[in-house]
Amino acid sequence: MAYMAGIFDGEGCICLRKCKKRSVVLDISFANTNEWLIQWAKFAFGGKVYLVEQSSPSSKGKNWKPYWRWAMSSNKALGFLRLLYPYLRLKKPQAELAIKFQEARGGTGCRFTDEERAIAEAQRIVMGKFNKTGVI
C-alpha cells in the first residue's frame, strides 16, 4: 500500500468532475509510460487501463511518448482511496474530500437533489483548488 501511495502521491489525480446529468462524479487516475506499472495497478486494484497515443506528429513534440493511464470512478475509487489514505502524504487532503463526497453519495449514482447538487458543486470547486495549488 505504501508503494502504491507513493506512486499515486506523485503521479495520481483525484477529481470531482461534472457529468452529463448535472451531477458530479469521483474519478481517480494515474499515468505512466511503463505499461507494467499500470497493468499491475489494474491487477491489484481493478479499474480500467487506456493507451494514450500521439494523435499527430506535431501535437506533442518530437520527444512525446505514448503512455498508459489507469482509472476508476465512484465507489471503486472510494475503496481504493480508503486503502491508500493512511499512506498518502501529498494527496491526503484531496483523498479526504473525495472519501467524504463519495460516502455521502452512497449508491445513488447520478441522481442528485437540488441541495445535493449544490453541495457537490461546492466540493468540486474546492477539489479544483486543491489540485491547482496543492493547498487551500
C-alpha positions as CSV (number, residue, x, y, z in Angstrom):
1,M,0.0,0.0,0.0
2,A,2.8,2.4,0.8
3,Y,4.4,1.8,-2.6
4,M,1.2,2.5,-4.4
5,A,0.5,5.5,-2.2
6,G,3.9,6.9,-3.2
7,I,3.2,6.4,-6.9
8,F,-0.2,7.9,-6.5
9,D,1.0,10.9,-4.5
10,G,3.5,11.7,-7.3
11,E,1.6,10.7,-10.4
12,G,-2.1,10.4,-9.4
13,C,-5.1,12.6,-9.9
14,I,-8.2,12.8,-7.7
15,C,-11.0,14.9,-9.2
16,L,-14.7,15.5,-8.9
17,R,-15.9,16.1,-12.5
18,K,-19.3,17.2,-13.8
19,C,-21.2,14.5,-15.7
20,K,-23.9,15.0,-18.3
21,K,-26.8,14.8,-15.9
22,R,-25.8,17.9,-14.0
23,S,-24.2,15.9,-11.3
24,V,-20.6,15.3,-10.0
25,V,-18.6,12.0,-10.2
26,L,-15.5,11.0,-8.3
27,D,-12.7,10.0,-10.7
28,I,-9.1,8.9,-9.9
29,S,-6.3,8.0,-12.2
30,F,-2.6,8.0,-12.8
31,A,-0.5,7.7,-16.0
32,N,3.0,6.4,-16.8
33,T,5.0,5.3,-19.8
34,N,5.7,2.0,-18.1
35,E,2.9,-0.4,-19.1
36,W,3.9,-2.9,-16.4
37,L,3.2,-0.4,-13.6
38,I,-0.2,0.5,-15.0
39,Q,-1.2,-3.2,-15.5
40,W,0.0,-4.0,-12.0
41,A,-2.4,-1.3,-10.6
42,K,-5.2,-2.8,-12.6
43,F,-4.4,-6.3,-11.4
44,A,-4.0,-5.2,-7.8
45,F,-6.9,-2.8,-7.5
46,G,-9.2,-3.2,-10.5
47,G,-10.2,-0.2,-12.7
48,K,-9.5,0.3,-16.4
49,V,-6.4,0.8,-18.5
50,Y,-6.1,3.1,-21.5
51,L,-3.3,3.5,-24.0
52,V,-2.9,7.2,-25.0
53,E,-1.1,7.6,-28.2
54,Q,0.1,10.7,-30.1
55,S,-2.6,12.0,-32.4
56,S,-0.3,13.8,-34.8
57,P,3.4,14.2,-35.1
58,S,3.2,17.9,-34.2
59,S,0.7,17.7,-31.4
60,K,3.1,16.8,-28.5
61,G,6.6,17.4,-30.0
62,K,9.3,15.1,-31.1
63,N,10.1,13.6,-27.6
64,W,6.5,12.7,-26.7
65,K,5.9,9.0,-26.0
66,P,2.7,7.1,-25.8
67,Y,1.6,6.4,-22.2
68,W,-0.7,4.2,-20.2
69,R,-3.5,5.5,-18.0
70,W,-5.2,3.6,-15.1
71,A,-8.5,4.9,-13.9
72,M,-11.6,4.2,-11.8
73,S,-14.6,6.0,-10.6
74,S,-17.3,6.3,-7.9
75,N,-17.5,3.5,-5.3
76,K,-14.5,1.6,-6.7
77,A,-12.4,4.8,-6.4
78,L,-13.7,5.2,-2.8
79,G,-12.4,1.7,-1.9
80,F,-9.0,2.5,-3.4
81,L,-8.7,5.8,-1.6
82,R,-9.7,4.2,1.7
83,L,-6.9,1.7,1.3
84,L,-4.3,4.3,0.5
85,Y,-5.4,7.1,2.8
86,P,-3.1,6.2,5.8
87,Y,-0.1,6.2,3.5
88,L,-0.8,9.3,1.4
89,R,1.2,12.5,2.0
90,L,0.7,15.0,-0.8
91,K,-2.8,14.0,-1.8
92,K,-4.2,13.4,1.6
93,P,-6.5,16.5,1.6
94,Q,-7.9,15.6,-1.8
95,A,-8.4,12.0,-0.7
96,E,-10.2,13.1,2.4
97,L,-12.6,15.3,0.5
98,A,-13.2,12.6,-2.1
99,I,-13.9,10.0,0.5
100,K,-16.4,12.3,2.3
101,F,-18.0,13.1,-1.1
102,Q,-18.4,9.5,-2.2
103,E,-19.6,8.3,1.3
104,A,-22.3,10.9,1.2
105,R,-23.3,9.8,-2.3
106,G,-23.6,6.2,-1.3
107,G,-25.0,4.1,-4.2
108,T,-27.3,6.8,-5.6
109,G,-25.4,7.2,-8.9
110,C,-26.1,10.5,-10.7
111,R,-29.5,11.2,-9.0
112,F,-29.0,14.4,-7.0
113,T,-31.5,16.6,-5.2
114,D,-31.0,20.3,-5.7
115,E,-29.4,20.5,-2.3
116,E,-27.0,17.6,-3.0
117,R,-26.2,19.2,-6.4
118,A,-25.2,22.5,-4.7
119,I,-23.0,20.7,-2.1
120,A,-21.4,18.5,-4.8
121,E,-20.6,21.6,-6.9
122,A,-19.0,23.3,-3.9
123,Q,-16.9,20.2,-3.2
124,R,-15.9,20.1,-6.9
125,I,-14.7,23.7,-6.7
126,V,-12.7,23.0,-3.5
127,M,-11.2,19.9,-5.1
128,G,-10.2,22.1,-8.1
129,K,-8.4,24.5,-5.7
130,F,-6.6,21.6,-4.1
131,N,-5.5,20.3,-7.4
132,K,-4.4,23.7,-8.7
133,T,-2.4,24.8,-5.7
134,G,-1.9,21.7,-3.6
135,V,-3.2,23.5,-0.6
136,I,-6.1,25.9,0.1
